[in-house]
Amino acid sequence: MLNPVRMRIIHILATTPSITVTEVSKKMSDIPRTTIYRHVKILLENDILTVVSEKKIRGSLERTLSLNIAEIKKHNTLENASQNVLSFLLKKYTQFNNYFLSDMVDTGKDQIFCNNTVLMLTDQEFDQFLIDLRDLLLKNNFEYKEGRRARDISIISAPPESE
């Protein structure tokens, strides 16, 4: 699931109750359609996505998809939490490592950075912060068009270090 293309597909489906693969392709027009189909197939094989309906259109089968929330919840358990965090962090490390090993390194132009901030908040203030952050991310979640490129933003709420 941590593949960037699969995460974008999941994000689209998280904000749209059901959608066809063609509609996903239009929203992700910077990704080749064959690549999207390959990642949708992986998500379907792992029960992360489910087929809501199928319709024949000009000899092709068009599927309408939705997230399989029950399957996602099965993997989002306390027993799996540590492994999920490790997988997430290793994926981020791999992305940074591949970037810094490439010939195209320009951290200023690419706006590459790491930041850590500790906020002093009540539970209610933190809840409001998360709502505001979600709204900000949704407000700035644009579809691909010329001049735009994907920006991979990762946010982690980690337990504080013990004193």
DARAGI-V201405 format. One record per backbone hydrogen bond with DSSP energy under -1.0 kcal/mol. CO is the residue of the C=O (numbers start at 1). NH is the residue of the N-H. If there is no record, write none. Layout:
# DARAGI-V201405
co: [CO:CO]
nh: [NH:NH]
This chain:
# DARAGI-V201405
co: [3:4:5:6:7:8:9:10:11:19:20:21:22:23:24:27:28:32:33:34:35:36:37:38:39:40:41:42:43:43:44:48:50:53:55:57:60:62:63:64:64:65:66:67:68:69:70:71:75:77:80:81:82:83:84:85:86:87:88:89:90:91:92:93:94:95:96:97:99:106:107:122:123:124:125:126:127:128:129:130:131:132:133:134:135:136:138:140:145]
nh: [7:8:9:10:11:12:13:14:15:65:24:25:26:27:28:144:31:36:37:38:39:40:41:42:43:44:45:46:48:49:47:68:66:64:62:60:57:55:21:52:53:19:50:69:72:73:74:75:77:81:84:85:86:87:88:89:90:91:92:93:94:95:96:97:98:99:100:101:102:110:112:126:127:128:129:130:131:132:133:134:135:136:137:138:139:140:141:142:148]
